[in-house]
Amino acid sequence: MPKYHFPEDLRAAQLALHQTRATSEQYATTLPWSAEPMSGWESDKQFHSTYRSGKPDSPGYTEEQAADVTRFRAELLRLSTEVVTHPYWQSLSGPDLVDARMVLRHAHEVAESEAA
């Protein structure tokens, strides 16, 4: 695997993207299952199974929750755009470009293992 010397601002943007995505996903686990108020449901028992799927009533998102989700999405879009459109990528082409993009996605893991 070739070594790439990513600019610090690109590495920082990629790490911020990872962290923001993780925080957003963690926050999403605390939200109601539906953004809008919606009645719950329960399915019929499936043939040869005792499992019944269903959901309780959802109160929908509060205004604050909806605003938080909107902020997370905007920040994820901003960081994704910053990473994808960084001028560094113009120095690579073809398979090297694809490989470098994949290496960058895990660059923070390599840095953490080398620091340990």
Buried (B, 14 or more C-beta within 10 A) or exposed (E): EEEBEBEEEBBBBBBBBBEBBEEBEEEEEEBBEBEEEBEEEEEEEEEEEEEEEEBEEBEBBEEEBBEBBEEBEEBBEBBBEBBEEBEBBEEBEEEEEEBBBEBBEEBBEEEEEEEE
